[in-house]
Amino acid sequence: MRANSKIYFASDQHLGAPTAALSFPREQKFVAWLDEVKQDAAAIFLLGDLFDFWFEYQTVVPKGFVRVLGKLAEIRDAGIPIYFFLGNHDLWMGDYFQKELNIPVFYDNEEFTFNGKTFLIGHGDGKGPGDIGYKRMKKVFTNPFSKWLFRWLHPDIGVKLGQYLSVKNKLISGVEDVKYLGEDQEWLVQYCKRKLETKSYNFFVFGHRHLPLEIELTKNSKYINLGDWIGYFTYGVFDGTNFELKKFEL
């Protein structure tokens, strides 16, 4: 990291939900945040569910989101790294981000080291104990045959169906993910503690839960959940030493 630069983290914007028109002000707010943090960003991490639904046909992607895609392209063209992690709502993303925006896409957790601090970063869905229904659903949705079948639907039908299910299906929409269960019942906390049994990490950074959380696991290890851009508008920032959750205000 260069002097006075920071690494920024955000997750769960769910652009397009419940409708494109209703999510547009949130998209504008997120673009304003990107515009602000690019001033001193050493890197930007987007931890999934940027879109409430995303599917890539060979020659077609969902329309809309022009402002956020344009801003991401501008930031990458300026030489600032952006890392994108798939969430449960955009798990059908292909190579569009990599080819068109030069943004690498990660399909599972990834380890990073910044200024001697170790990070385990990911969206967070399907990790830890429980959540059996979603884990089964994810296996079906990520199966290449399932994607092949869906691709045969005309985009006017497929995208509308996907958008409807993303909002209405509780397993996909994550309605239950907005309740704090207590540290002993938070499955991502349990997941982090199990990971610490085999390797040390200073920071576990996840999304998916839609709750801004900072939980100390040990003296030198912390679990952070980034919240969302629906009700909280929170994000994470690492200054080279400390990690902090902040709320974006226009």
C-alpha positions as CSV (number, residue, x, y, z in Angstrom):
1,M,0.0,0.0,0.0
2,R,1.3,3.5,-0.9
3,A,1.5,6.1,1.8
4,N,-1.9,7.6,3.0
5,S,-3.9,5.1,0.8
6,K,-6.7,2.9,2.0
7,I,-8.4,-0.3,0.9
8,Y,-12.2,-0.2,0.7
9,F,-14.7,-2.9,1.0
10,A,-18.5,-3.0,0.2
11,S,-21.1,-5.6,-0.3
12,D,-24.8,-6.3,-1.0
13,Q,-26.0,-3.4,-3.0
14,H,-28.7,-5.5,-4.6
15,L,-29.2,-3.1,-7.5
16,G,-32.4,-3.7,-9.4
17,A,-34.4,-4.7,-6.3
18,P,-37.3,-4.6,-5.7
19,T,-37.5,-2.8,-9.1
20,A,-35.0,-0.9,-11.3
21,A,-36.8,2.4,-10.6
22,L,-36.9,2.0,-6.8
23,S,-33.2,0.9,-6.6
24,F,-32.0,3.8,-8.8
25,P,-31.4,6.2,-5.9
26,R,-29.3,3.6,-4.2
27,E,-27.3,3.1,-7.4
28,Q,-26.7,6.8,-7.5
29,K,-25.6,6.8,-3.8
30,F,-23.2,3.9,-4.4
31,V,-21.7,5.6,-7.5
32,A,-21.2,8.7,-5.3
33,W,-19.3,6.5,-2.8
34,L,-17.1,5.1,-5.5
35,D,-16.4,8.6,-6.7
36,E,-15.3,9.6,-3.2
37,V,-13.2,6.6,-2.3
38,K,-11.3,6.5,-5.6
39,Q,-9.4,9.6,-4.4
40,D,-7.2,7.6,-2.0
41,A,-8.0,3.9,-2.8
42,A,-5.2,1.5,-3.1
43,A,-7.8,-1.2,-4.0
44,I,-11.6,-1.7,-3.8
45,F,-13.2,-5.0,-2.9
46,L,-16.8,-5.7,-3.8
47,L,-18.0,-8.8,-1.9
48,G,-21.0,-9.9,-3.9
49,D,-24.7,-9.2,-4.6
50,L,-23.9,-6.0,-6.4
51,F,-26.9,-6.9,-8.5
52,D,-30.1,-8.5,-7.2
53,F,-30.0,-10.8,-10.3
54,W,-27.4,-11.3,-13.0
55,F,-27.2,-13.8,-15.8
56,E,-24.9,-13.7,-18.8
57,Y,-26.0,-15.1,-22.1
58,Q,-23.3,-15.4,-24.7
59,T,-24.2,-12.1,-26.3
60,V,-26.6,-10.5,-23.7
61,V,-26.4,-9.2,-20.2
62,P,-29.2,-7.6,-18.2
63,K,-29.8,-4.0,-19.2
64,G,-29.4,-1.1,-16.8
65,F,-26.7,-0.4,-14.2
66,V,-25.0,1.9,-16.7
67,R,-23.8,4.4,-14.1
68,V,-22.2,1.9,-11.7
69,L,-20.6,-0.1,-14.6
70,G,-19.3,3.1,-16.1
71,K,-17.8,4.2,-12.8
72,L,-16.1,0.8,-12.2
73,A,-14.6,1.0,-15.7
74,E,-13.4,4.6,-15.0
75,I,-11.7,3.5,-11.7
76,R,-10.0,0.5,-13.4
77,D,-8.8,2.6,-16.3
78,A,-7.2,4.9,-13.7
79,G,-5.2,1.9,-12.5
80,I,-6.9,1.2,-9.2
81,P,-7.4,-2.5,-8.6
82,I,-11.0,-3.8,-8.1
83,Y,-11.7,-7.3,-6.9
84,F,-15.2,-8.8,-7.2
85,F,-16.6,-11.8,-5.3
86,L,-19.7,-13.6,-6.4
87,G,-22.6,-13.5,-4.1
88,N,-25.7,-15.7,-4.1
89,H,-27.6,-13.3,-6.3
90,D,-24.9,-12.9,-9.0
91,L,-23.5,-16.4,-8.9
92,W,-24.4,-16.8,-12.6
93,M,-21.8,-14.2,-13.6
94,G,-19.5,-15.3,-16.3
95,D,-16.5,-13.4,-17.8
96,Y,-18.2,-10.1,-18.5
97,F,-16.5,-8.2,-15.7
98,Q,-13.1,-9.7,-16.5
99,K,-13.3,-9.0,-20.3
100,E,-15.2,-5.7,-20.3
101,L,-14.0,-4.1,-17.1
102,N,-10.7,-5.9,-16.4
103,I,-12.0,-6.8,-12.9
104,P,-11.0,-10.3,-11.6
105,V,-14.0,-12.4,-10.3
106,F,-13.6,-14.8,-7.4
107,Y,-15.9,-17.7,-6.9
108,D,-14.9,-18.5,-3.3
109,N,-13.0,-17.1,-0.4
110,E,-9.6,-15.7,-1.1
111,E,-6.6,-14.9,1.1
112,F,-4.8,-11.5,0.9
113,T,-2.0,-9.9,2.9
114,F,-1.7,-6.1,3.2
115,N,0.9,-4.4,5.3
116,G,1.6,-7.6,7.1
117,K,-2.1,-8.2,8.0
118,T,-3.7,-11.3,6.8
119,F,-7.3,-11.3,5.4
120,L,-9.8,-14.0,4.4
121,I,-12.3,-12.4,2.2
122,G,-15.5,-13.6,0.5
123,H,-19.2,-13.1,0.2
124,G,-20.0,-15.5,3.1
125,D,-22.9,-17.5,1.7
126,G,-23.1,-21.2,2.4
127,K,-20.2,-21.1,5.0
128,G,-20.3,-22.6,8.4
129,P,-22.9,-25.0,10.0
130,G,-26.6,-25.0,9.0
131,D,-28.1,-23.2,6.0
132,I,-28.7,-26.7,4.5
133,G,-31.6,-25.6,2.2
134,Y,-29.5,-22.8,0.6
135,K,-26.4,-25.1,0.2
136,R,-28.5,-27.6,-1.7
137,M,-30.0,-24.9,-3.9
138,K,-26.6,-23.5,-4.6
139,K,-25.4,-26.9,-5.9
140,V,-28.3,-27.0,-8.3
141,F,-27.9,-23.4,-9.5
142,T,-24.1,-23.7,-10.0
143,N,-24.4,-26.9,-11.9
144,P,-23.4,-26.3,-15.6
145,F,-26.4,-28.3,-16.8
146,S,-28.8,-25.9,-14.9
147,K,-27.1,-22.9,-16.4
148,W,-27.3,-24.5,-19.9
149,L,-31.0,-25.1,-19.4
150,F,-31.7,-21.5,-18.3
151,R,-29.7,-20.2,-21.2
152,W,-32.4,-21.6,-23.5
153,L,-35.0,-19.2,-22.1
154,H,-35.3,-16.0,-24.2
155,P,-33.7,-13.2,-22.2
156,D,-37.0,-11.4,-21.9
157,I,-38.4,-14.4,-20.1
158,G,-35.2,-15.6,-18.3
159,V,-34.2,-12.2,-16.8
160,K,-37.7,-11.4,-15.7
161,L,-38.1,-14.9,-14.1
162,G,-34.7,-14.5,-12.4
163,Q,-35.5,-11.1,-11.0
164,Y,-38.9,-12.3,-9.7
165,L,-37.3,-15.3,-7.9
166,S,-34.5,-13.2,-6.5
167,V,-37.0,-11.0,-4.7
168,K,-39.6,-13.6,-3.8
169,N,-37.7,-16.8,-2.9
170,K,-36.5,-16.6,0.7
171,L,-33.6,-19.0,0.1
172,I,-32.3,-16.6,-2.6
173,S,-33.4,-13.3,-1.2
174,G,-31.9,-13.9,2.2
175,V,-34.9,-12.5,4.2
176,E,-33.7,-14.4,7.2
177,D,-30.2,-13.0,7.0
178,V,-31.1,-9.6,8.5
179,K,-31.6,-10.9,12.0
180,Y,-28.7,-11.0,14.5
181,L,-28.6,-14.4,16.0
182,G,-26.1,-13.8,18.8
183,E,-22.5,-14.6,18.6
184,D,-22.9,-18.3,19.5
185,Q,-25.5,-18.8,16.7
186,E,-23.9,-16.7,14.0
187,W,-22.8,-19.3,11.5
188,L,-20.1,-17.1,10.0
189,V,-18.6,-16.6,13.4
190,Q,-18.5,-20.3,13.9
191,Y,-16.9,-20.7,10.5
192,C,-14.2,-18.1,11.3
193,K,-13.4,-19.8,14.6
194,R,-13.0,-23.1,12.8
195,K,-10.6,-21.5,10.3
196,L,-8.5,-20.1,13.1
197,E,-7.9,-23.7,14.4
198,T,-5.6,-24.3,11.4
199,K,-4.4,-20.9,10.4
200,S,-4.1,-17.3,11.8
201,Y,-5.9,-14.4,10.1
202,N,-6.1,-10.9,11.4
203,F,-9.4,-10.1,9.5
204,F,-12.3,-12.1,8.2
205,V,-14.3,-9.9,5.9
206,F,-17.7,-11.0,4.6
207,G,-21.0,-9.8,3.3
208,H,-24.3,-11.7,2.8
209,R,-25.6,-11.1,6.4
210,H,-26.9,-7.6,5.6
211,L,-25.8,-6.6,9.1
212,P,-22.8,-4.4,10.0
213,L,-20.9,-6.5,12.5
214,E,-17.5,-6.3,14.2
215,I,-16.8,-9.3,16.4
216,E,-13.5,-9.9,18.1
217,L,-12.5,-13.6,17.8
218,T,-9.2,-13.4,19.5
219,K,-6.8,-10.7,20.6
220,N,-5.4,-10.5,17.1
221,S,-8.3,-11.6,15.0
222,K,-11.6,-10.0,14.1
223,Y,-14.7,-10.9,12.0
224,I,-16.3,-8.1,10.1
225,N,-19.6,-8.1,8.2
226,L,-20.0,-5.2,5.9
227,G,-23.7,-4.7,6.2
228,D,-25.5,-3.6,3.0
229,W,-26.6,-0.7,0.7
230,I,-30.3,-1.2,1.3
231,G,-30.8,0.1,4.8
232,Y,-27.3,0.6,6.3
233,F,-25.1,2.0,3.5
234,T,-22.0,0.8,5.4
235,Y,-18.6,-0.1,4.1
236,G,-15.2,-1.1,5.4
237,V,-11.9,0.7,5.2
238,F,-8.4,-0.6,6.1
239,D,-5.7,2.1,6.5
240,G,-2.8,-0.2,6.7
241,T,-3.1,-0.9,10.4
242,N,-6.7,-0.7,11.5
243,F,-10.0,-1.9,9.9
244,E,-13.1,0.3,10.5
245,L,-16.8,0.1,9.5
246,K,-18.2,3.4,8.4
247,K,-21.5,4.7,7.1
248,F,-21.7,6.7,3.9
249,E,-23.7,9.9,4.0
250,L,-24.3,12.1,1.0
